[in-house]
């Protein structure tokens, strides 16, 4: 993990390998921000327009260092419009710069920090950007592009204890997001349900988080028909993993339920070959839940948080569940399986019922659930639906932490499309509004508790180019929003 420090020293005196300076956009052209980040003599030699430096978001340009600057290289990172700077602008700008510095040992960031919140955002963005997945690389490729080992954030607030605490929080967040990304990026021949359960147990050691694993025998005894049905086609059986953080005198009890399909072929309703390799990421919700619970424990939040990791591998075989099978979810509700590729809602149904049996104050589920989410909102904006007040709190938490979640409705007229002639409910309904239909399906298993469903199908796995602090591959989306939700909820109690 990258080391983080804060300093109030003059940026030009810092001996980090790279000195990162912000460049903002103004109506008259790009400007250094802050304007005094470099000595006047050095700044005067930088013709930003001639260098092609625009200050656009995600743009990063390296220029040689100069006399009077101790760093070996100067890095100019785009801030976007100076008049519209936000903590997320700073977070993203810092992340883009640090992400581009793979193989560089150290960096100092002199961005336009005004408040402690600004400094914390720069720190968080830098740490989030300092990520690389090299697990399967060999030889020189295994170490090429190693993330920056240490970062310094320049701020006049450097010596304030509150900023030190914010820096510690930023480190916990980055560590949790990175660990989530690692799981999402792992090859599915290595990350199957039982292996995921073992990783959860190992990650929780020494954290005070209790991990309980239900294997096939326990799932059968407990009536977890969703997990068992989805897992029928695989030689590697399903698991339900409970990860519980319980502080003394918790102010509230929150349950987090994560979809953990370690590979999704679609089952007998098999997916097209094109793009199927990305289906190793169909466990991103469970990965986010695991590391949100562990982060809550590391930060000592005053709320009890229980995560439910609903793990299965959805494969086609002679033993796989078939379209028209009827399964019984934990608690007794029956489901006609009309499409075996609508499997995530089946394992989540079991998890939601199990979570509800412990009477939490609020339930959040998070899943790479529907392609319809991507049709509606694209690859960077997640959806949230559910109880109106909880949905609003999730959107607010996302906005505060820098993730994009958009509130979506649950139109009651769509529920009828899931009526089944043979079971309590079918697992699919109207094609149009498919994301909302999935939300309505899940609502059936919440017991009427305050609840929100987070669909992260697109944003969980970046198949495009890297941007800001977001790498290609697993993104770790959802961790910051759920953690922010927990913190905000605790603050109201």
N, C-alpha and C positions, 0 to 999 in steps of 0.2 A: 504494500500500500504506500502511496506517495506521502512523504512527510509534508506537513503544512506549518508555516510560521507566519506571523504578522510582523511588519516592521514599519517604523516611522522615518527611517533613513531616507536621504535623497536618492531617488531612483538611479541617478547616474553613478552613485558611489557603490552600488551593490555589485558583488562579484559573481552573481549567478551567470551561468553560461549564456542565457538569453534574457534580454530585457524586453518585456511585452508592453507596448504602448497602444492605447486606444486611438482610433481615427473615426471621427464622427462626420456625418453628412450635414451640411448647412445649405441654405439657398445660394450661397456664393461659392460653394465648393467644399472639399474635404478639409478638416482641421484636426490637429493633434488634440486629444482630450485625455487628461488635463493638459492645458497649454504649456505648463511649466514642467512637464515630465522629463524633458531633455534640456540641457543647457541651451541658452539662446543661440549661441554660435553654431551648435550642432543642428538645432531645429531649423536654422536659417538655410542650411545646406540641403535640407530635404524638400525637394520640389515634388509634392505628393502627386500632383496631376501628371507631371512628366514621368514619374515612376509607375503610373497607372493605378495608384492607390485611391480608391473611391470612398472607402468607409462603409461599403455595403455590408450587410449582415453576412456572416460566414466567410468573408474575404480575409485572407491572411497573406502578408508579404514580408519576406525577410530582406533586410538590407545590412550592409557591413556596419560594424561598430565604428566609432570615431573617437578622436582625441577628446578626453574629458568624460568618456563613458567607460566604466570598468567592465561591463558585460562584453562577451565576445561577439555577440550578434544582437541586432535590434529587430524586433518582430512587431509589425504593425497589424493590428487586428480590428476588423470593422465593427462598429457599434450600431450602425444604422443612424437614423435621424437623431441628432443631439437633443433636439427639443422634446423628443419622446422617449428618453431613456427611462428604463424601469429596472428593477432588480433582475428580471428575466433577461433583459437586453445584456446586462453585465454578465450574468451567468452564462449565457450563450456565447458571448464574445470571448470570455476567458476560456471556456471549453473548447471553442474552435482553435484558439491559439495553442493551448497545451496539447490538444489532440494532434496538431500538425508537427509537434516537436518530439515525436518518437525517436529514441536514440540519444536525445540530449539529456545530460545529467540533471540540470537544474534550471529553474526559470523564476524570474521576479516579475510580478504583474503590477504595473502602474496604470491603473484605469481610473476613470473619473468617479472615485468613491467619495460620497458626501456623508452618508450615515453609516452606522454600524450594520444595518441591514444590507446596505450596498456592499460593504466589505465581506459580509457573510456570503452574499450571492456570488461574488467573485471567487471566493474560496471554494464554494460548492461546485461552481462551474468548472474550475480548474481541476478539481479532484475527479469529477465525473468524466472530464475529457481525458484524463490520464489512465486510459484503459487499452489493453490489447489482449486478444485471445490467441494463445500460442500452444495450447495443449497438444495438438497433433502435429506440430512442426518439428522437424529434426534438423540437426546441424546448425549452420549459421542462421537459418530461417527461424530457429527457435528463440533466438535472442534479438533478431533484427526488429527495430522499431519498439524496443523496450520503453514503456512509459516513463516520463520524467520522474526522477527519483524524489525530488524535493521542489516545492514551490514556496515563494514568499509573496505575500500580498501587502502592497504599500498602502498604509492608511494612518491618519493622525490618531485613530482610535486604538492603535496597536496594543497599548498597555492596559486597556480596560479589561477587568475580569469577565465582564459580560461578553466581550468579543471572544475571549478565550473559550468560553463555554459554547458560543456559536460555532467556533472552529471545530470543537470536539463533536458537535452535532453534525457538522458538514462531513467530517471524517466517517462517522457512523453511517450517514446516508450513502456516501459514495461507496463504502465497503459493502453495504447491503445491495445497492444497485449493481455493483460489479459482480457480486456473487450470484445475483439473479441472472445477469447476462451470461455468466459462465454456464449455468444450468441450461439456459435456452440454446446456447451454442453447442452444447455437448452432442456427440453423435448418438443416435438412438440405439445402436448396438451396445453402447455402454450405459446409457441412461434409460433403464426400464423400471417398472414400478418398484420392484424390490430394491434395486440399486438406489433409486430416489429416496426410498425410506431409510436406507442405510446412511445416505448423505445427510438427511435431516437429523438423524441421531448423532452423527459425528459433529455437525455444525452446532448443535445445541449443547455440547459438552461444556461444562463450566459456566453456562449462561444463566442457570436457574430455570430454564425452560424444560418442561417435562414433555417427553415424546412417547406416544403410544401408537403401536402399529397393529392394525387388524389385517391378517392374511386371509386367504380364501376360506379357510375353515371358519374363522371368526366372522367373516362377512356372510357366509352361508347361514351360520347360527343366528346372526343378527337381522337377516332378511334384507340385505342390501342388494336388491335385484338389479338396480341400475349399473352398479360397478361390476357385478358378476356377469350380467348380460353383455356389456360392452367388451369385457375381457375374455369372453368365451372363445374367440377366434385365435387368440395368441397362446403360445406355449409358455409365456411369461405372465403369470397371474396378476390380478389387480391388488391394490392395497388402499386402505384408508388410513391416513396418518394424522393423528391429532397432536398438535404442538401447542402447549398451554403455558402462558406466562401469567402468574398470579402474584401481584405485589401484596403486601400487607394492607388491609383496609382499602381495597380498591373502590374508587369512586363510581365505577360503572363496569359492566361486563359487555364486551364487544366480541362478536364472532366474525371471522373472516373465512370464506369458503372459496377454494381455488380449484379450477379445472386443471387436471394434470394428465392429459392424454399424451403419453410419452412418444407415441408416433400414431398418426391418424391416416391410415390408408383409405378410410371411408368404410371399411368392412366390405360386406357383400355389395353394398351400394358404392362400389369402388370409385375413387376419384380419378380424373384424367392423369396420365403420367406427367404432363407438363406442370411444373411447379410443385409436385408432390414432395420434393426434397425439403421444402420449407415446413412441412408438417411435423418435423422434429420439434418445432416451436410451439406445438399445441398444448404444451404443459406450462406455458409462461404464467398463467394465472396462479397455479400452485406454487411455482418458484417465487413469485412476488409475495404470496401469502407467507411462505416460510420465512423469508428474510424481513418482512415487515414485523412479524412477531418477534424475531430475534433482535431487530433494531429497537423495538419498544422495550425489550428487556435491558438492552445495553444503555438506553437512555433513562431507564428507571421511571417510565411513565406511570402515573397513579391510576391506571385502568387495567382491569384484567382483560387479556386478549387471548382468544383461543383460535388457532388456525386449523382448518380441516383441508387436507390435501387429498383430493379425489383422483387417484392414480390408476390408469389402465392403459393398455395398448390395444388399439382398434385395428384388428387384422382380419383378412378374409381367409377362411379355411373351411374344412369339412365340419368343424365344430362351432363355427361362428353363428351368432344370432341372425335370423332371417327377417326380411321385411314381412310383416304380418304376425310376427311373434308377439305375445303378450307377456310382459314382465310385471313383477310386483315390487314397487319401491319400498324402502324402509318406511314403516308406518301403515302400509296396507294399500295404498292407492295403486291401481293398475294402469299400465300404459301400453297402448298398441304401438309397436315400433314399425312405422311405415317407411322409414328411411334410416338405415344403419349409420349413415354419415351425419345424422343429427344426434350424435352420441354424447356430446358434451353436456347437454341438458339432462341426460339420464344419470350421469355420475354426480352432477351437481345436485340433482333432486335428492339423492341419498345423503349427500353432505349437508344440504339445507335442513333436512328433517333431523339428522343427528345433531346439528348445531342448535336447532330450536328446542331440543329436549333438555338443554341446559338453561333455558330461559334467559338468553342474553337480552340486553336492552336494545341492541341494534345488531342487524346482520348485514354484512356486505359480501356479495360474491363477485368474483372477478374471473373472466374467462375470455379466451380467444374463441368466441362462440359462433359468430356468423359472418359469412361473406357479405351479407346484406349490410353489415356495419361499414365495410369498406366502400360499398356502392353509395351509401348515404353520406359518409363523412370523410372518405379518403384514407390515406395511409398514416396520417399524423394526428388525427383527432379521434379520441375514444368517445364512446357513448355511455350515458348513465340514465337509468330509468328505475322506477320504484316508488316508494312512499315519497310524497312531494317534499316533505321537510328534510328527509335523509338525502334525497337526490340533490336538493339545494346545498346541503352541507358538503356533499362530495364535490360539487362544482366549485364551491367557494374554496375548499381545500386545494383543489387542483390549481385554481387561479393563483393562490398564494404560493404554491410550491413550484410553479412553472410548467405544469403539465396541462394538456388541453383535453378537457372533457366537456361534452355538449349534452344538455338535458334533452331527453326524448320522452314521448308520451307512451302510455299503455292503453290504446283505444279498446274499449270493452267490446265493440262489435267484432273484433278479430278473434275473440275467444271461441266463438261458435265454430270457427273453421277447424278447430282441434277436436270437435266432438267425434267420438268413435262409436261405431255400432256395436262393438264387442267389449270395450274397456272404458275406464273412467275418463281417459283422455288419450289422444294420439300425440305422437312426438313431433309432428309437423302440422302446419295449417296453410293458410294463404301464402303464396309465394311473395306477393307484393306486401311489403311491410314485414318481411321475414325476421328482421332483427327484433321488431316489436312483438311478433308472435312468440319468439323464443323467450322474451321477457315475461310475457303472460303465462307461458308454460311454467317457468320457474316460480312465479308468484304463487302458483297452486301449492307449493311445498314450503311456504314460509310461515304458515300458521297465523297469518295476519299480523305478524310482528313488523315493527319498523325495519325497513329493508331497502337496499339499493343493489342493482345489478350493473356491473361495469363490464362492457364489451370492448375488449382491447385487440380485436382480431387483426386490424391493420397495424396499429402503432407498436405492437409487441415485437415485431421482427422487421427490421429495415432492409428491404431488398434493393433499395436505391443507393444513392451515394451518402456518405457520412455528412452530417451537418451539425453545427454547434458542438455540443458535448455528446451527441448521439453517434455511435459508430455504426458500421454496417453489421447486420446480424441482430442478435438479441439486444434489446434496448433497456430492459429493466423497468419499463413503464408500469405505473401503478404503485410502486413502492412508496414514492414520495407523496402521492395523493393520499394513500391509505394512512401513512404515518402522520401526515398533516391533519387528516380527519381525526385520528386518535388524539392528537395533541389538542386540537380545538375542542373536541368533545370533553376531554378531561378538564379543560379550562372553564367549562360552564358548570361543572359540578362542585 
